[in-house]
Amino acid sequence: MTTILELRKLSVNFGSVPAVRELDLAVPEGRIMTIIGPNGAGKTTVLNLISGLVRPTGGSVVFRGEDVTGFSPHRLSRKGIGRSFQQNNVFFSLSVRENVRLAAGAHGPDNWKFYRRARSFRSYEDAAEKALEEVNLAGEADKPASSLSQGGLRRLELAILLATSPVLLLMDEPLAGVADADVPFLTAIIRRLRAQGQTILWVEHKMDQVLALSDEILVMDHGRAVALGPPAVIAGDERVHMAYLGRN
């Protein structure tokens, strides 16, 4: 199986505090890998290191065989790494369609040009429409983003990501704050993306969904990898219960 992302002894300190400690990880292409662990375990920091928001103090990030350690978020996005965040990251004053079209245009090859060719605008429009259909928001495309529920906003954020044609999706707690009734819509989208061959590395706290959706689960505690394996193995690992699952 092809490895799309590899972390080699990846480490970062915030001041004198180690946040991630010599993390080794290989993410297989076309799979869903979930990072779990207690608050402060370093989960979000790992995503920040991969997406270029934080520079490591040691180790390296290898994406599709290329060492991309220290690359800017914009450069990593162009290479195919898409990232969503815990907090909603949309323009509430724009329509749903405008949010997605803006992302597609910003990611395009002529995004720096003041004047763009008409076919570029058409391609961005097509990318936006395809992404909206993928997350079942085509029927709400002309509504303001501010009118969406939290579940709708999460789907919009996913559409924004998909409009940039990522090969690796990094998602930070996409189910956080989502009403129970909306969770199945989001998980169905994630399953469909997985079936289409999309690689997903995400952080999530809803353990029922983590166990149902993941191909592999990485458990972290105090910046270190505690365990890595398929859901059935992780659910029965005593170290996991000590580090996370047993903490209520």
C-alpha atoms as an extended CHARMM CRD file, in Angstrom:
* protein
*
       248  EXT
         1         1  MET       CA              0.0000000000        0.0000000000        0.0000000000  PROA      1               0.0000000000
         2         2  THR       CA              1.3230000000        3.4480000000       -0.9600000000  PROA      2               0.0000000000
         3         3  THR       CA              2.2550000000        5.8370000000        1.8420000000  PROA      3               0.0000000000
         4         4  ILE       CA              1.0550000000        9.3660000000        1.0660000000  PROA      4               0.0000000000
         5         5  LEU       CA              2.3520000000       11.0650000000        4.2240000000  PROA      5               0.0000000000
         6         6  GLU       CA              5.2450000000       10.1940000000        6.4920000000  PROA      6               0.0000000000
         7         7  LEU       CA              6.2650000000       11.8880000000        9.7330000000  PROA      7               0.0000000000
         8         8  ARG       CA              9.8220000000       11.1410000000       10.8100000000  PROA      8               0.0000000000
         9         9  LYS       CA             10.7970000000       11.8900000000       14.4150000000  PROA      9               0.0000000000
        10        10  LEU       CA              8.5780000000       14.9730000000       14.2130000000  PROA      10              0.0000000000
        11        11  SER       CA              8.9280000000       17.2010000000       17.2610000000  PROA      11              0.0000000000
        12        12  VAL       CA              8.0240000000       20.7040000000       18.3990000000  PROA      12              0.0000000000
        13        13  ASN       CA              8.4450000000       22.6030000000       21.6440000000  PROA      13              0.0000000000
        14        14  PHE       CA              6.4560000000       25.6130000000       22.7630000000  PROA      14              0.0000000000
        15        15  GLY       CA              9.0130000000       27.3660000000       24.9090000000  PROA      15              0.0000000000
        16        16  SER       CA             10.3590000000       24.7050000000       27.2180000000  PROA      16              0.0000000000
        17        17  VAL       CA              7.2600000000       22.5340000000       26.8650000000  PROA      17              0.0000000000
        18        18  PRO       CA              7.4080000000       19.6370000000       24.3620000000  PROA      18              0.0000000000
        19        19  ALA       CA              4.1070000000       19.4810000000       22.4510000000  PROA      19              0.0000000000
        20        20  VAL       CA              4.9870000000       16.6780000000       20.0150000000  PROA      20              0.0000000000
        21        21  ARG       CA              7.8230000000       14.2690000000       20.7640000000  PROA      21              0.0000000000
        22        22  GLU       CA              9.6250000000       12.3700000000       17.9980000000  PROA      22              0.0000000000
        23        23  LEU       CA              6.4580000000       11.2090000000       16.2820000000  PROA      23              0.0000000000
        24        24  ASP       CA              6.8770000000        8.5560000000       13.5940000000  PROA      24              0.0000000000
        25        25  LEU       CA              3.8100000000        7.9460000000       11.4450000000  PROA      25              0.0000000000
        26        26  ALA       CA              2.9960000000        6.5900000000        7.9820000000  PROA      26              0.0000000000
        27        27  VAL       CA             -0.4150000000        7.4510000000        6.5200000000  PROA      27              0.0000000000
        28        28  PRO       CA             -1.5510000000        5.0460000000        3.7620000000  PROA      28              0.0000000000
        29        29  GLU       CA             -3.1230000000        6.5140000000        0.6530000000  PROA      29              0.0000000000
        30        30  GLY       CA             -6.9020000000        6.2000000000        0.3950000000  PROA      30              0.0000000000
        31        31  ARG       CA             -7.4740000000        5.4510000000        4.0740000000  PROA      31              0.0000000000
        32        32  ILE       CA             -8.9950000000        7.2340000000        7.0610000000  PROA      32              0.0000000000
        33        33  MET       CA             -6.6540000000        7.6610000000       10.0080000000  PROA      33              0.0000000000
        34        34  THR       CA             -7.9230000000        9.2700000000       13.2040000000  PROA      34              0.0000000000
        35        35  ILE       CA             -5.8500000000       10.8990000000       15.9290000000  PROA      35              0.0000000000
        36        36  ILE       CA             -7.3580000000       10.6630000000       19.4050000000  PROA      36              0.0000000000
        37        37  GLY       CA             -6.1430000000       11.5150000000       22.8830000000  PROA      37              0.0000000000
        38        38  PRO       CA             -6.8900000000       13.7110000000       25.8980000000  PROA      38              0.0000000000
        39        39  ASN       CA             -6.7850000000       17.5030000000       25.7390000000  PROA      39              0.0000000000
        40        40  GLY       CA             -3.2130000000       18.6990000000       25.3900000000  PROA      40              0.0000000000
        41        41  ALA       CA             -2.0110000000       15.4370000000       23.8560000000  PROA      41              0.0000000000
        42        42  GLY       CA             -0.6800000000       17.2290000000       20.7540000000  PROA      42              0.0000000000
        43        43  LYS       CA             -3.3570000000       16.1940000000       18.2510000000  PROA      43              0.0000000000
        44        44  THR       CA             -4.0780000000       19.5970000000       16.7180000000  PROA      44              0.0000000000
        45        45  THR       CA             -0.3850000000       20.4740000000       16.8400000000  PROA      45              0.0000000000
        46        46  VAL       CA              0.3430000000       17.4890000000       14.5910000000  PROA      46              0.0000000000
        47        47  LEU       CA             -2.1160000000       18.8400000000       12.0100000000  PROA      47              0.0000000000
        48        48  ASN       CA             -0.5500000000       22.2980000000       12.3460000000  PROA      48              0.0000000000
        49        49  LEU       CA              2.9070000000       20.8380000000       11.7170000000  PROA      49              0.0000000000
        50        50  ILE       CA              1.7540000000       18.9540000000        8.6290000000  PROA      50              0.0000000000
        51        51  SER       CA             -0.1000000000       21.9580000000        7.1800000000  PROA      51              0.0000000000
        52        52  GLY       CA              2.7560000000       24.4130000000        7.7620000000  PROA      52              0.0000000000
        53        53  LEU       CA              1.1340000000       26.5340000000       10.4550000000  PROA      53              0.0000000000
        54        54  VAL       CA              3.8130000000       25.5020000000       12.9590000000  PROA      54              0.0000000000
        55        55  ARG       CA              7.4680000000       24.8400000000       12.1750000000  PROA      55              0.0000000000
        56        56  PRO       CA              8.9690000000       21.7480000000       13.8020000000  PROA      56              0.0000000000
        57        57  THR       CA             11.9730000000       21.9390000000       16.0810000000  PROA      57              0.0000000000
        58        58  GLY       CA             13.0500000000       18.5060000000       14.9030000000  PROA      58              0.0000000000
        59        59  GLY       CA             12.1830000000       15.7790000000       12.4400000000  PROA      59              0.0000000000
        60        60  SER       CA             10.5730000000       16.0100000000        9.0280000000  PROA      60              0.0000000000
        61        61  VAL       CA              7.3090000000       15.8630000000        7.0750000000  PROA      61              0.0000000000
        62        62  VAL       CA              7.3920000000       13.8880000000        3.8230000000  PROA      62              0.0000000000
        63        63  PHE       CA              4.4150000000       14.2070000000        1.4610000000  PROA      63              0.0000000000
        64        64  ARG       CA              4.2030000000       12.0180000000       -1.6390000000  PROA      64              0.0000000000
        65        65  GLY       CA              7.9070000000       11.2910000000       -1.3790000000  PROA      65              0.0000000000
        66        66  GLU       CA              8.9830000000       14.9390000000       -1.0370000000  PROA      66              0.0000000000
        67        67  ASP       CA             10.3810000000       16.5230000000        2.1130000000  PROA      67              0.0000000000
        68        68  VAL       CA              8.0030000000       19.4470000000        2.6950000000  PROA      68              0.0000000000
        69        69  THR       CA              9.2010000000       20.3710000000        6.1820000000  PROA      69              0.0000000000
        70        70  GLY       CA              8.8570000000       24.1160000000        6.7310000000  PROA      70              0.0000000000
        71        71  PHE       CA              6.8110000000       24.7700000000        3.5800000000  PROA      71              0.0000000000
        72        72  SER       CA              4.2150000000       27.5480000000        3.8840000000  PROA      72              0.0000000000
        73        73  PRO       CA              0.5110000000       26.6380000000        4.2360000000  PROA      73              0.0000000000
        74        74  HSD       CA             -0.1850000000       28.1330000000        0.7960000000  PROA      74              0.0000000000
        75        75  ARG       CA              2.5550000000       26.0760000000       -0.8390000000  PROA      75              0.0000000000
        76        76  LEU       CA              1.3580000000       22.9030000000        0.8790000000  PROA      76              0.0000000000
        77        77  SER       CA             -2.1950000000       23.6070000000       -0.2470000000  PROA      77              0.0000000000
        78        78  ARG       CA             -0.9990000000       23.7910000000       -3.8400000000  PROA      78              0.0000000000
        79        79  LYS       CA              0.7030000000       20.4400000000       -3.3920000000  PROA      79              0.0000000000
        80        80  GLY       CA             -2.6010000000       18.8840000000       -2.3480000000  PROA      80              0.0000000000
        81        81  ILE       CA             -2.9170000000       19.2150000000        1.4260000000  PROA      81              0.0000000000
        82        82  GLY       CA             -6.2850000000       20.6190000000        2.5180000000  PROA      82              0.0000000000
        83        83  ARG       CA             -7.0140000000       21.6750000000        6.0920000000  PROA      83              0.0000000000
        84        84  SER       CA            -10.1150000000       22.4960000000        8.1490000000  PROA      84              0.0000000000
        85        85  PHE       CA            -10.1600000000       23.8880000000       11.6810000000  PROA      85              0.0000000000
        86        86  GLN       CA            -12.0680000000       23.5240000000       14.9350000000  PROA      86              0.0000000000
        87        87  GLN       CA            -13.5450000000       27.0120000000       14.5540000000  PROA      87              0.0000000000
        88        88  ASN       CA            -15.7640000000       27.8660000000       11.5940000000  PROA      88              0.0000000000
        89        89  ASN       CA            -13.6150000000       29.3940000000        8.8670000000  PROA      89              0.0000000000
        90        90  VAL       CA            -16.1050000000       30.8630000000        6.3880000000  PROA      90              0.0000000000
        91        91  PHE       CA            -17.2230000000       34.3120000000        5.2200000000  PROA      91              0.0000000000
        92        92  PHE       CA            -20.6430000000       34.6550000000        6.8130000000  PROA      92              0.0000000000
        93        93  SER       CA            -21.5700000000       37.7020000000        4.7080000000  PROA      93              0.0000000000
        94        94  LEU       CA            -21.1110000000       35.7750000000        1.4520000000  PROA      94              0.0000000000
        95        95  SER       CA            -23.3810000000       33.1540000000       -0.0210000000  PROA      95              0.0000000000
        96        96  VAL       CA            -22.5960000000       29.4700000000        0.2510000000  PROA      96              0.0000000000
        97        97  ARG       CA            -21.6310000000       29.3810000000       -3.4370000000  PROA      97              0.0000000000
        98        98  GLU       CA            -19.4520000000       32.4940000000       -3.1700000000  PROA      98              0.0000000000
        99        99  ASN       CA            -17.4790000000       30.9780000000       -0.3050000000  PROA      99              0.0000000000
       100       100  VAL       CA            -16.6600000000       27.8740000000       -2.3240000000  PROA      100             0.0000000000
       101       101  ARG       CA            -16.0080000000       29.7300000000       -5.5730000000  PROA      101             0.0000000000
       102       102  LEU       CA            -13.6150000000       32.0690000000       -3.7590000000  PROA      102             0.0000000000
       103       103  ALA       CA            -11.6280000000       29.0800000000       -2.4970000000  PROA      103             0.0000000000
       104       104  ALA       CA            -11.4880000000       27.5380000000       -5.9710000000  PROA      104             0.0000000000
       105       105  GLY       CA            -10.2860000000       30.8160000000       -7.4810000000  PROA      105             0.0000000000
       106       106  ALA       CA             -7.6720000000       31.4310000000       -4.8040000000  PROA      106             0.0000000000
       107       107  HSD       CA             -6.2510000000       27.9760000000       -5.4850000000  PROA      107             0.0000000000
       108       108  GLY       CA             -6.1950000000       28.4180000000       -9.2620000000  PROA      108             0.0000000000
       109       109  PRO       CA             -3.0070000000       28.8040000000      -11.3260000000  PROA      109             0.0000000000
       110       110  ASP       CA             -3.7740000000       32.4500000000      -12.1980000000  PROA      110             0.0000000000
       111       111  ASN       CA             -4.9280000000       33.5740000000       -8.7550000000  PROA      111             0.0000000000
       112       112  TRP       CA             -2.2930000000       36.3350000000       -8.7330000000  PROA      112             0.0000000000
       113       113  LYS       CA             -3.5200000000       37.9390000000      -11.9780000000  PROA      113             0.0000000000
       114       114  PHE       CA             -5.7400000000       41.0140000000      -11.8740000000  PROA      114             0.0000000000
       115       115  TYR       CA             -7.3650000000       40.0100000000      -15.1550000000  PROA      115             0.0000000000
       116       116  ARG       CA             -8.3890000000       36.3970000000      -15.6050000000  PROA      116             0.0000000000
       117       117  ARG       CA             -9.5920000000       34.5640000000      -18.6520000000  PROA      117             0.0000000000
       118       118  ALA       CA            -13.2600000000       33.6890000000      -18.9010000000  PROA      118             0.0000000000
       119       119  ARG       CA            -12.4930000000       29.9830000000      -19.0050000000  PROA      119             0.0000000000
       120       120  SER       CA            -10.7380000000       30.3280000000      -15.6370000000  PROA      120             0.0000000000
       121       121  PHE       CA            -13.9010000000       31.7130000000      -14.0820000000  PROA      121             0.0000000000
       122       122  ARG       CA            -15.8980000000       28.8750000000      -15.6330000000  PROA      122             0.0000000000
       123       123  SER       CA            -13.5070000000       26.2790000000      -14.2530000000  PROA      123             0.0000000000
       124       124  TYR       CA            -13.7670000000       27.8010000000      -10.7640000000  PROA      124             0.0000000000
       125       125  GLU       CA            -17.5350000000       27.8510000000      -11.0410000000  PROA      125             0.0000000000
       126       126  ASP       CA            -17.5430000000       24.2070000000      -12.1160000000  PROA      126             0.0000000000
       127       127  ALA       CA            -15.2450000000       23.2440000000       -9.2300000000  PROA      127             0.0000000000
       128       128  ALA       CA            -17.5140000000       25.0620000000       -6.7780000000  PROA      128             0.0000000000
       129       129  GLU       CA            -20.6650000000       23.3990000000       -8.0950000000  PROA      129             0.0000000000
       130       130  LYS       CA            -19.0700000000       19.9590000000       -7.9650000000  PROA      130             0.0000000000
       131       131  ALA       CA            -17.9210000000       20.5010000000       -4.3800000000  PROA      131             0.0000000000
       132       132  LEU       CA            -21.3620000000       21.7390000000       -3.3100000000  PROA      132             0.0000000000
       133       133  GLU       CA            -23.0090000000       18.6740000000       -4.8190000000  PROA      133             0.0000000000
       134       134  GLU       CA            -20.4910000000       16.4400000000       -3.0360000000  PROA      134             0.0000000000
       135       135  VAL       CA            -21.5800000000       17.7780000000        0.3740000000  PROA      135             0.0000000000
       136       136  ASN       CA            -25.2950000000       18.0740000000       -0.4830000000  PROA      136             0.0000000000
       137       137  LEU       CA            -25.3750000000       21.8790000000       -0.3860000000  PROA      137             0.0000000000
       138       138  ALA       CA            -26.2310000000       22.5840000000       -4.0230000000  PROA      138             0.0000000000
       139       139  GLY       CA            -29.8190000000       23.3740000000       -3.0310000000  PROA      139             0.0000000000
       140       140  GLU       CA            -28.6240000000       25.9990000000       -0.5400000000  PROA      140             0.0000000000
       141       141  ALA       CA            -25.9170000000       27.5420000000       -2.7130000000  PROA      141             0.0000000000
       142       142  ASP       CA            -27.5260000000       30.9890000000       -2.9230000000  PROA      142             0.0000000000
       143       143  LYS       CA            -28.2820000000       31.3000000000        0.7830000000  PROA      143             0.0000000000
       144       144  PRO       CA            -25.9850000000       33.3690000000        3.0020000000  PROA      144             0.0000000000
       145       145  ALA       CA            -23.4940000000       31.2540000000        4.8960000000  PROA      145             0.0000000000
       146       146  SER       CA            -24.8090000000       32.8160000000        8.1000000000  PROA      146             0.0000000000
       147       147  SER       CA            -28.1270000000       30.9990000000        7.6080000000  PROA      147             0.0000000000
       148       148  LEU       CA            -26.5900000000       27.5190000000        7.8750000000  PROA      148             0.0000000000
       149       149  SER       CA            -26.7180000000       25.3430000000       10.9710000000  PROA      149             0.0000000000
       150       150  GLN       CA            -23.4650000000       24.1980000000       12.5430000000  PROA      150             0.0000000000
       151       151  GLY       CA            -23.7700000000       20.9800000000       10.5740000000  PROA      151             0.0000000000
       152       152  GLY       CA            -24.3190000000       22.9900000000        7.4030000000  PROA      152             0.0000000000
       153       153  LEU       CA            -21.2790000000       25.1280000000        8.1530000000  PROA      153             0.0000000000
       154       154  ARG       CA            -19.1690000000       22.0150000000        8.5880000000  PROA      154             0.0000000000
       155       155  ARG       CA            -20.3650000000       20.7660000000        5.2040000000  PROA      155             0.0000000000
       156       156  LEU       CA            -19.5730000000       24.1710000000        3.6960000000  PROA      156             0.0000000000
       157       157  GLU       CA            -16.0500000000       24.0270000000        5.0990000000  PROA      157             0.0000000000
       158       158  LEU       CA            -15.6420000000       20.6050000000        3.5580000000  PROA      158             0.0000000000
       159       159  ALA       CA            -16.8830000000       21.9310000000        0.2010000000  PROA      159             0.0000000000
       160       160  ILE       CA            -14.3330000000       24.7530000000        0.4350000000  PROA      160             0.0000000000
       161       161  LEU       CA            -11.6260000000       22.1490000000        0.9390000000  PROA      161             0.0000000000
       162       162  LEU       CA            -12.8210000000       19.9400000000       -1.9130000000  PROA      162             0.0000000000
       163       163  ALA       CA            -12.8820000000       22.9060000000       -4.3040000000  PROA      163             0.0000000000
       164       164  THR       CA             -9.0900000000       23.0790000000       -3.9800000000  PROA      164             0.0000000000
       165       165  SER       CA             -8.7350000000       19.4600000000       -5.1930000000  PROA      165             0.0000000000
       166       166  PRO       CA             -6.7900000000       18.0870000000       -2.2030000000  PROA      166             0.0000000000
       167       167  VAL       CA             -5.2920000000       14.6120000000       -2.1730000000  PROA      167             0.0000000000
       168       168  LEU       CA             -4.9450000000       14.6760000000        1.6250000000  PROA      168             0.0000000000
       169       169  LEU       CA             -7.6550000000       16.0820000000        3.9010000000  PROA      169             0.0000000000
       170       170  LEU       CA             -6.6760000000       17.2320000000        7.3940000000  PROA      170             0.0000000000
       171       171  MET       CA             -9.7500000000       17.8200000000        9.5500000000  PROA      171             0.0000000000
       172       172  ASP       CA             -9.7990000000       19.0480000000       13.1380000000  PROA      172             0.0000000000
       173       173  GLU       CA            -12.9140000000       17.8800000000       15.0020000000  PROA      173             0.0000000000
       174       174  PRO       CA            -15.3800000000       18.2950000000       12.0990000000  PROA      174             0.0000000000
       175       175  LEU       CA            -18.2160000000       16.9020000000       14.2450000000  PROA      175             0.0000000000
       176       176  ALA       CA            -17.6700000000       19.3520000000       17.1230000000  PROA      176             0.0000000000
       177       177  GLY       CA            -20.8000000000       21.3140000000       17.9560000000  PROA      177             0.0000000000
       178       178  VAL       CA            -22.8540000000       19.4880000000       15.3330000000  PROA      178             0.0000000000
       179       179  ALA       CA            -26.3740000000       18.4750000000       16.3590000000  PROA      179             0.0000000000
       180       180  ASP       CA            -26.9190000000       14.7330000000       16.6460000000  PROA      180             0.0000000000
       181       181  ALA       CA            -29.4290000000       14.8730000000       13.7930000000  PROA      181             0.0000000000
       182       182  ASP       CA            -26.7690000000       16.3320000000       11.4530000000  PROA      182             0.0000000000
       183       183  VAL       CA            -23.9670000000       13.9060000000       12.2980000000  PROA      183             0.0000000000
       184       184  PRO       CA            -25.1670000000       11.1620000000        9.8930000000  PROA      184             0.0000000000
       185       185  PHE       CA            -25.0570000000       13.6250000000        6.9740000000  PROA      185             0.0000000000
       186       186  LEU       CA            -21.4230000000       14.4610000000        7.6840000000  PROA      186             0.0000000000
       187       187  THR       CA            -20.3360000000       10.8940000000        8.3150000000  PROA      187             0.0000000000
       188       188  ALA       CA            -22.0270000000        9.7800000000        5.0860000000  PROA      188             0.0000000000
       189       189  ILE       CA            -19.9610000000       12.3620000000        3.1940000000  PROA      189             0.0000000000
       190       190  ILE       CA            -16.7780000000       11.1450000000        4.8690000000  PROA      190             0.0000000000
       191       191  ARG       CA            -17.6240000000        7.5390000000        3.9770000000  PROA      191             0.0000000000
       192       192  ARG       CA            -18.2900000000        8.5280000000        0.3740000000  PROA      192             0.0000000000
       193       193  LEU       CA            -14.9840000000       10.3860000000        0.1090000000  PROA      193             0.0000000000
       194       194  ARG       CA            -13.1950000000        7.3440000000        1.5030000000  PROA      194             0.0000000000
       195       195  ALA       CA            -14.9270000000        5.1420000000       -1.0790000000  PROA      195             0.0000000000
       196       196  GLN       CA            -13.6790000000        7.5090000000       -3.7980000000  PROA      196             0.0000000000
       197       197  GLY       CA            -10.0950000000        7.0250000000       -2.6370000000  PROA      197             0.0000000000
       198       198  GLN       CA             -9.6740000000       10.2200000000       -0.6250000000  PROA      198             0.0000000000
       199       199  THR       CA             -7.0440000000       10.1170000000        2.1330000000  PROA      199             0.0000000000
       200       200  ILE       CA             -8.2270000000       11.6160000000        5.4260000000  PROA      200             0.0000000000
       201       201  LEU       CA             -6.2580000000       12.3550000000        8.5900000000  PROA      201             0.0000000000
       202       202  TRP       CA             -8.5110000000       13.8130000000       11.2360000000  PROA      202             0.0000000000
       203       203  VAL       CA             -8.8360000000       14.5740000000       14.9260000000  PROA      203             0.0000000000
       204       204  GLU       CA            -12.1570000000       13.6480000000       16.5360000000  PROA      204             0.0000000000
       205       205  HSD       CA            -13.5700000000       13.1050000000       20.0220000000  PROA      205             0.0000000000
       206       206  LYS       CA            -16.8330000000       11.3190000000       19.1610000000  PROA      206             0.0000000000
       207       207  MET       CA            -15.6090000000        7.7960000000       19.7890000000  PROA      207             0.0000000000
       208       208  ASP       CA            -18.6120000000        6.0250000000       18.2780000000  PROA      208             0.0000000000
       209       209  GLN       CA            -17.9000000000        7.7300000000       14.9580000000  PROA      209             0.0000000000
       210       210  VAL       CA            -14.1360000000        7.2790000000       15.2940000000  PROA      210             0.0000000000
       211       211  LEU       CA            -14.5290000000        3.5280000000       15.7340000000  PROA      211             0.0000000000
       212       212  ALA       CA            -17.0650000000        3.2870000000       12.9020000000  PROA      212             0.0000000000
       213       213  LEU       CA            -15.1870000000        5.3490000000       10.3060000000  PROA      213             0.0000000000
       214       214  SER       CA            -11.4810000000        4.7890000000       10.8960000000  PROA      214             0.0000000000
       215       215  ASP       CA             -9.1850000000        2.3730000000        9.1180000000  PROA      215             0.0000000000
       216       216  GLU       CA             -6.4940000000        3.1140000000       11.6950000000  PROA      216             0.0000000000
       217       217  ILE       CA             -6.3790000000        5.0820000000       14.9330000000  PROA      217             0.0000000000
       218       218  LEU       CA             -3.3690000000        6.8560000000       16.4140000000  PROA      218             0.0000000000
       219       219  VAL       CA             -3.5860000000        7.4430000000       20.1600000000  PROA      219             0.0000000000
       220       220  MET       CA             -1.4970000000       10.2880000000       21.5960000000  PROA      220             0.0000000000
       221       221  ASP       CA             -0.7510000000       11.3520000000       25.1570000000  PROA      221             0.0000000000
       222       222  HSD       CA              1.6500000000       14.0740000000       26.2930000000  PROA      222             0.0000000000
       223       223  GLY       CA              2.9010000000       14.5640000000       22.7420000000  PROA      223             0.0000000000
       224       224  ARG       CA              3.8020000000       10.9290000000       22.1840000000  PROA      224             0.0000000000
       225       225  ALA       CA              2.2600000000        8.0930000000       20.2040000000  PROA      225             0.0000000000
       226       226  VAL       CA              0.7720000000        5.6220000000       22.6710000000  PROA      226             0.0000000000
       227       227  ALA       CA             -0.8050000000        3.1520000000       20.2490000000  PROA      227             0.0000000000
       228       228  LEU       CA             -1.5740000000        2.7230000000       16.5640000000  PROA      228             0.0000000000
       229       229  GLY       CA             -3.8600000000        0.1520000000       14.9820000000  PROA      229             0.0000000000
       230       230  PRO       CA             -7.3030000000       -0.7180000000       13.6270000000  PROA      230             0.0000000000
       231       231  PRO       CA            -10.3710000000        0.2250000000       15.6990000000  PROA      231             0.0000000000
       232       232  ALA       CA            -10.9210000000       -3.2600000000       17.1570000000  PROA      232             0.0000000000
       233       233  VAL       CA             -7.3580000000       -3.4050000000       18.4520000000  PROA      233             0.0000000000
       234       234  ILE       CA             -7.3720000000        0.1410000000       19.8210000000  PROA      234             0.0000000000
       235       235  ALA       CA            -10.7040000000       -0.3400000000       21.5970000000  PROA      235             0.0000000000
       236       236  GLY       CA             -9.2420000000       -3.2850000000       23.5040000000  PROA      236             0.0000000000
       237       237  ASP       CA             -5.8360000000       -1.7640000000       24.2840000000  PROA      237             0.0000000000
       238       238  GLU       CA             -5.3770000000       -1.1350000000       28.0070000000  PROA      238             0.0000000000
       239       239  ARG       CA             -2.8720000000        1.6420000000       27.3030000000  PROA      239             0.0000000000
       240       240  VAL       CA             -5.5700000000        3.4850000000       25.3770000000  PROA      240             0.0000000000
       241       241  HSD       CA             -8.0180000000        3.2000000000       28.2360000000  PROA      241             0.0000000000
       242       242  MET       CA             -5.3920000000        4.5590000000       30.5920000000  PROA      242             0.0000000000
       243       243  ALA       CA             -4.4810000000        7.4410000000       28.2900000000  PROA      243             0.0000000000
       244       244  TYR       CA             -7.8760000000        8.3980000000       26.9490000000  PROA      244             0.0000000000
       245       245  LEU       CA            -10.8960000000        6.1260000000       26.7370000000  PROA      245             0.0000000000
       246       246  GLY       CA            -11.0790000000        5.5950000000       30.4840000000  PROA      246             0.0000000000
       247       247  ARG       CA            -11.0110000000        9.3040000000       31.2380000000  PROA      247             0.0000000000
       248       248  ASN       CA            -14.4740000000       10.7500000000       31.5660000000  PROA      248             0.0000000000
